[in-house]
Amino acid sequence: MSDQEVFDASSRARTALLDQLADVIERRTAGDEDCPTAIPYLTFFRREKLTDPNPCLIEPSIVFVAQGAKQLLIGNQAYTYDVDRFLIASLDLPGSSQVLQASPDKPCLGLALRLDLRVITELAGHVRLPPSRDRGTDGSAALGTVTQAMLEPFGRLLALLDRPDEIAVLAPLIEREIHYRLLKSDVAPRLLQIAAVGSHSQRIARAIDWIKVNYARPLSIEELAAHVQMSTSTLHHHFRQLTAMSPLQYQKWMRLNEARRMMLNEGMDAAGAAFQVGYESPSQFSREYNRLFGAPPKRDIGSLRERAGKASQRVAMIN
């Protein structure tokens, strides 16, 4: 076969794999927007219209779009991903997610698989890679090229949803292969940053973990810097480079999102949620909530519940 024929065959195989993934996701997300699966840490998403940027927290994960296009905004950086590019995040990153290509007839369909950084660290020792350089200015998100080699294990992983008795045994093996494929892809340097013990990226990851556990406590930068064995100035510098936020801004973001979850899922009122996440002033909480989510707490939660009710009605009509 000529080089062109090989390229064309590979392109057709990649398109067929994307179509298979889109078909599985579409069938399993009918009437829903975000859908957990029977495979731990694997979620599907479906969006039927274009959206404005919405605040979100991206976990260390790989995000594929099988149909349509989305964009992640972190600070001033935009990461656009579609059927040709996938998104990788190596830290818990606050940002904004935006749907760029979707319609009711052809929704944006995709999946997210949480990464296990311990597996990345283990596999890195068995894969021949160039030495990792701790380049914090590159941030903690990246775009990779969607290839047939990356799509094939995802196809096998999603096929397990029709064979649930095999998930416990086979899913971890396929997920391990996915981690290996990532280390052989063009996003390997970004993953190695966070996997390198003692690197700035790895220490910022520890700082983020500490903030997530202690978000309701007053934040002492000196205490946090000592916990991750960095000076306060170095902590600030690398934290902002990797997350586009200062540690205090990150804590505020965590508090507001946790309060939103409490009000939506636990029926807590705004004042109670504010105190629960560490705010001393309900009025300050309301101002900062409005600034982040674009509406005061009561109106925002009412809007979210209305959307959830409409989604339930669509599911009932489908069923």
MARLUM-311463 format. One record per residue (C-alpha): z, x, y negated. Coordinates in Angstrom, 3 decimals. Each point is the difference from the previous one (the first is absolute). Layout:
// residues N
(atom (Z X Y)),
...
// end
This chain:
// residues 319
(atom (0.000 0.000 0.000)),
(atom (-0.697 1.120 -3.550)),
(atom (2.821 0.480 -2.480)),
(atom (-1.064 -3.214 -1.738)),
(atom (0.075 -1.946 3.264)),
(atom (3.470 1.334 0.791)),
(atom (1.185 -0.993 -3.487)),
(atom (-1.489 -3.484 0.326)),
(atom (1.612 -0.538 3.409)),
(atom (3.376 1.136 -1.321)),
(atom (-0.343 -2.286 -3.018)),
(atom (-0.800 -2.992 2.219)),
(atom (2.983 0.760 2.248)),
(atom (2.314 0.234 -3.028)),
(atom (-1.277 -3.296 -1.392)),
(atom (0.478 -1.699 3.374)),
(atom (3.601 1.254 0.184)),
(atom (0.734 -1.262 -3.522)),
(atom (-1.467 -3.394 0.908)),
(atom (2.241 -0.156 3.079)),
(atom (3.103 0.822 -2.051)),
(atom (-0.945 -2.571 -2.654)),
(atom (-0.480 -2.675 2.678)),
(atom (3.444 0.612 1.524)),
(atom (1.715 0.029 -3.408)),
(atom (-1.820 -3.120 -1.225)),
(atom (0.983 -1.996 3.095)),
(atom (3.638 1.041 -0.226)),
(atom (0.466 -0.499 -3.761)),
(atom (-1.627 -3.425 -0.429)),
(atom (1.960 -1.816 -2.723)),
(atom (2.243 3.003 -0.658)),
(atom (-0.046 3.023 -2.332)),
(atom (2.277 2.486 1.734)),
(atom (0.586 -0.203 3.711)),
(atom (2.263 2.142 2.194)),
(atom (-1.219 0.621 3.532)),
(atom (1.589 0.416 3.419)),
(atom (-0.550 3.748 -0.414)),
(atom (2.909 1.490 -1.973)),
(atom (-0.930 1.379 -3.441)),
(atom (-3.529 -1.472 0.137)),
(atom (-0.794 -2.733 -2.532)),
(atom (-3.173 -1.845 -0.968)),
(atom (-0.968 -1.239 -3.448)),
(atom (-2.488 -2.556 -1.264)),
(atom (-0.984 -0.724 -3.609)),
(atom (-2.527 -2.697 -0.882)),
(atom (-0.349 0.668 -3.727)),
(atom (0.057 2.799 -2.540)),
(atom (3.424 0.749 -1.480)),
(atom (1.631 1.742 -2.907)),
(atom (2.183 3.013 0.864)),
(atom (3.176 -1.152 1.784)),
(atom (3.096 2.221 0.378)),
(atom (0.504 1.266 3.543)),
(atom (1.735 2.715 1.986)),
(atom (-2.277 1.996 2.277)),
(atom (1.854 1.470 2.979)),
(atom (-1.183 3.196 1.688)),
(atom (-3.018 -1.591 1.621)),
(atom (-3.720 -0.085 0.588)),
(atom (-1.807 -3.010 -1.451)),
(atom (-3.459 -1.048 1.193)),
(atom (-2.284 -2.627 -1.503)),
(atom (-2.350 -1.450 2.609)),
(atom (-1.672 -2.298 -2.532)),
(atom (0.121 -0.064 -3.814)),
(atom (1.692 2.474 -2.327)),
(atom (3.431 0.637 -1.529)),
(atom (1.527 2.386 -2.500)),
(atom (3.423 1.621 -0.256)),
(atom (1.212 1.038 -3.445)),
(atom (2.707 2.682 -0.203)),
(atom (0.738 0.980 -3.574)),
(atom (-3.366 0.781 -1.570)),
(atom (-1.662 0.736 3.348)),
(atom (-2.194 -2.558 1.758)),
(atom (-0.788 0.153 3.723)),
(atom (-2.856 -2.301 1.020)),
(atom (-0.426 -0.565 3.730)),
(atom (-2.526 -2.018 1.960)),
(atom (-2.021 0.238 3.221)),
(atom (-0.896 3.606 -0.801)),
(atom (3.362 1.345 -1.173)),
(atom (3.518 -0.577 1.329)),
(atom (3.270 0.422 -1.874)),
(atom (2.801 2.278 1.102)),
(atom (3.496 0.101 -1.502)),
(atom (2.475 2.674 1.031)),
(atom (3.013 -1.298 -1.966)),
(atom (1.484 -3.377 -0.957)),
(atom (-2.096 -0.503 -3.123)),
(atom (0.496 -2.716 -2.650)),
(atom (-3.337 -1.099 -1.364)),
(atom (-2.254 -2.972 -0.615)),
(atom (-2.485 -1.434 2.480)),
(atom (-3.197 -1.713 -1.121)),
(atom (-2.745 -1.790 1.956)),
(atom (-3.442 1.057 -1.222)),
(atom (-2.317 -1.726 2.474)),
(atom (0.809 -3.291 1.742)),
(atom (-0.999 -3.666 0.224)),
(atom (1.017 -3.021 2.130)),
(atom (-3.183 0.406 2.055)),
(atom (0.408 3.773 0.350)),
(atom (3.661 0.903 -0.507)),
(atom (1.372 3.479 -0.418)),
(atom (1.397 0.867 3.435)),
(atom (1.987 3.044 1.011)),
(atom (2.977 1.542 1.708)),
(atom (2.866 2.359 -0.721)),
(atom (1.718 2.211 2.565)),
(atom (3.235 1.727 -0.926)),
(atom (-0.118 3.736 0.683)),
(atom (2.654 1.910 1.898)),
(atom (0.446 3.237 -1.911)),
(atom (1.944 1.458 2.926)),
(atom (-3.137 -0.322 2.129)),
(atom (-2.044 1.625 -2.781)),
(atom (2.423 2.935 -0.052)),
(atom (-0.089 0.332 3.791)),
(atom (-3.785 -0.194 0.286)),
(atom (-0.565 2.391 -2.883)),
(atom (1.304 2.780 2.210)),
(atom (-2.691 -0.741 2.599)),
(atom (-2.989 -0.394 -2.324)),
(atom (-1.836 2.945 -1.498)),
(atom (0.118 -0.607 -3.712)),
(atom (-0.147 2.166 -3.111)),
(atom (3.411 0.897 -1.498)),
(atom (1.458 -2.853 -2.012)),
(atom (0.532 0.569 -3.694)),
(atom (2.586 -2.136 -1.778)),
(atom (-2.244 -1.364 -2.718)),
(atom (2.175 -2.686 -1.578)),
(atom (-2.542 -0.669 -2.748)),
(atom (-2.206 -1.674 2.615)),
(atom (2.478 -2.862 0.366)),
(atom (0.991 -1.774 3.193)),
(atom (-2.953 -2.303 0.552)),
(atom (-3.524 0.938 0.992)),
(atom (-3.293 -1.439 1.161)),
(atom (-1.584 0.992 3.295)),
(atom (-3.410 -0.537 1.509)),
(atom (-0.312 -2.868 2.492)),
(atom (-1.590 1.486 3.113)),
(atom (-0.772 -1.220 3.492)),
(atom (2.704 2.334 1.368)),
(atom (2.589 -1.681 -2.279)),
(atom (-1.111 -3.553 0.796)),
(atom (-0.138 0.288 3.797)),
(atom (3.776 0.265 0.621)),
(atom (0.616 -2.845 -2.441)),
(atom (-2.408 -2.124 2.026)),
(atom (1.976 0.748 3.149)),
(atom (3.294 -0.677 -1.797)),
(atom (-1.109 -3.437 -1.198)),
(atom (-1.357 -0.842 3.457)),
(atom (3.591 0.225 1.291)),
(atom (0.840 -3.152 -1.967)),
(atom (-1.852 -1.916 2.710)),
(atom (1.999 1.871 2.678)),
(atom (3.569 -0.184 -1.347)),
(atom (1.558 1.216 3.247)),
(atom (-1.708 3.374 -0.570)),
(atom (1.169 0.537 -3.597)),
(atom (3.308 1.716 0.776)),
(atom (-1.657 2.651 2.182)),
(atom (-3.421 0.542 -1.576)),
(atom (0.531 -0.617 -3.740)),
(atom (2.128 3.150 -0.551)),
(atom (-2.650 2.114 1.750)),
(atom (-2.820 -1.406 -2.139)),
(atom (2.064 0.361 -3.175)),
(atom (0.609 3.632 0.893)),
(atom (-3.760 0.493 0.301)),
(atom (-0.444 -1.596 -3.446)),
(atom (2.449 2.529 -1.464)),
(atom (-1.954 2.783 1.706)),
(atom (-3.302 -1.303 -1.420)),
(atom (1.552 -0.004 -3.470)),
(atom (0.917 3.666 0.413)),
(atom (-3.632 0.699 0.873)),
(atom (-1.290 -1.970 -2.996)),
(atom (-0.482 0.776 -3.675)),
(atom (3.518 -1.259 -0.875)),
(atom (1.762 2.569 2.209)),
(atom (1.106 2.235 -2.925)),
(atom (1.781 -2.929 -1.653)),
(atom (1.891 -0.869 3.175)),
(atom (0.984 3.609 0.572)),
(atom (1.629 0.130 -3.429)),
(atom (2.563 -2.578 0.985)),
(atom (0.411 1.346 3.543)),
(atom (0.804 3.550 -1.139)),
(atom (3.787 0.374 0.264)),
(atom (1.446 1.428 -3.210)),
(atom (-3.072 -0.773 -2.105)),
(atom (0.334 -1.761 -3.340)),
(atom (-1.712 -3.054 1.476)),
(atom (2.411 -0.149 2.914)),
(atom (2.996 0.261 -2.363)),
(atom (-1.340 -2.765 -2.230)),
(atom (-0.376 -2.142 3.136)),
(atom (3.713 0.582 0.668)),
(atom (0.800 -0.943 -3.608)),
(atom (-1.944 -3.243 0.376)),
(atom (1.855 -0.823 3.220)),
(atom (3.316 0.560 -1.822)),
(atom (-0.986 -2.279 -2.886)),
(atom (-1.122 -2.729 2.404)),
(atom (3.407 0.012 1.691)),
(atom (2.026 0.308 -3.221)),
(atom (-2.159 -1.952 -2.471)),
(atom (2.887 -2.282 -1.068)),
(atom (2.214 2.951 -0.969)),
(atom (-0.131 1.716 -3.404)),
(atom (-2.456 2.870 0.442)),
(atom (1.255 3.512 -0.660)),
(atom (-2.969 2.355 -0.312)),
(atom (2.318 2.967 0.554)),
(atom (1.300 -1.514 3.249)),
(atom (-3.515 -0.830 1.175)),
(atom (-1.283 3.495 -0.835)),
(atom (2.872 1.578 1.899)),
(atom (-0.664 -2.274 2.989)),
(atom (-3.592 1.270 0.321)),
(atom (0.839 3.574 -1.090)),
(atom (-2.108 0.041 -3.160)),
(atom (0.809 0.596 -3.640)),
(atom (-0.048 -3.117 -2.188)),
(atom (-3.073 1.206 -1.897)),
(atom (-1.904 0.797 3.214)),
(atom (0.997 -3.369 1.464)),
(atom (-1.281 -1.857 -3.074)),
(atom (-3.228 2.009 -0.076)),
(atom (-1.004 -0.470 3.619)),
(atom (1.328 -3.556 0.284)),
(atom (-2.239 -1.110 -2.866)),
(atom (-3.001 1.908 1.353)),
(atom (0.310 -1.664 3.392)),
(atom (0.971 -3.538 -1.032)),
(atom (-1.128 -0.291 -3.664)),
(atom (3.621 -0.991 -0.783)),
(atom (3.289 1.635 -0.813)),
(atom (2.866 -0.479 2.491)),
(atom (1.630 -2.534 -2.369)),
(atom (-3.247 -1.964 -0.321)),
(atom (-0.365 0.016 3.778)),
(atom (3.534 -1.348 0.406)),
(atom (-0.707 -2.769 -2.537)),
(atom (-3.168 -0.924 1.875)),
(atom (1.947 -0.184 3.262)),
(atom (2.723 -2.159 -1.581)),
(atom (-2.445 -2.499 -1.478)),
(atom (-1.984 -0.373 3.202)),
(atom (3.125 -0.420 2.112)),
(atom (1.281 -2.639 -2.430)),
(atom (-3.329 -1.801 0.278)),
(atom (0.311 0.015 3.801)),
(atom (3.557 -1.391 -0.202)),
(atom (-1.020 -2.840 -2.297)),
(atom (-3.074 -0.879 2.050)),
(atom (1.373 0.346 3.534)),
(atom (3.740 -0.577 -0.402)),
(atom (0.015 -2.632 -2.755)),
(atom (2.124 2.143 -2.311)),
(atom (-0.086 -0.788 -3.723)),
(atom (-1.098 2.586 -2.569)),
(atom (3.495 0.920 -1.192)),
(atom (1.308 0.436 3.532)),
(atom (-2.962 2.125 1.035)),
(atom (0.314 2.117 -3.135)),
(atom (3.644 0.854 0.707)),
(atom (-0.717 0.543 3.693)),
(atom (-2.585 2.728 -0.698)),
(atom (2.115 1.787 -2.601)),
(atom (-0.770 -1.579 -3.374)),
(atom (2.949 -0.673 -2.296)),
(atom (-1.970 -2.131 -2.471)),
(atom (-2.007 -3.036 1.203)),
(atom (-1.948 -0.005 -3.285)),
(atom (-1.069 3.625 0.510)),
(atom (-0.966 -0.861 3.578)),
(atom (-2.121 -2.927 -1.197)),
(atom (-1.790 2.133 -2.612)),
(atom (-0.814 2.772 2.458)),
(atom (-1.006 -2.496 2.694)),
(atom (-2.380 -1.715 -2.421)),
(atom (-1.478 3.370 -0.974)),
(atom (-0.713 0.949 3.631)),
(atom (-1.122 -3.323 1.480)),
(atom (-1.489 -1.667 -3.092)),
(atom (2.340 -3.015 0.017)),
(atom (3.770 -0.658 -0.186)),
(atom (1.794 -0.275 3.352)),
(atom (0.153 -3.807 0.318)),
(atom (-3.680 -0.528 -0.841)),
(atom (-1.150 2.886 2.199)),
(atom (1.954 -1.187 3.049)),
(atom (-1.241 -3.552 -0.543)),
(atom (-3.583 1.265 -0.068)),
(atom (0.493 2.043 3.183)),
(atom (1.473 -3.018 1.812)),
(atom (-2.868 -2.203 -1.141)),
(atom (-2.523 2.499 1.365)),
(atom (1.919 0.192 3.279)),
(atom (-0.013 -3.804 0.238)),
(atom (-3.755 -0.174 -0.515)),
(atom (-0.514 2.678 2.658)),
(atom (2.106 -2.049 2.452)),
(atom (-2.105 -3.049 -0.731)),
(atom (-3.194 1.958 0.742)),
(atom (1.453 1.165 3.322)),
(atom (0.928 -3.583 0.895)),
(atom (-3.515 -1.195 -0.814)),
(atom (-1.534 2.778 2.130)),
(atom (2.268 -0.827 2.912)),
// end
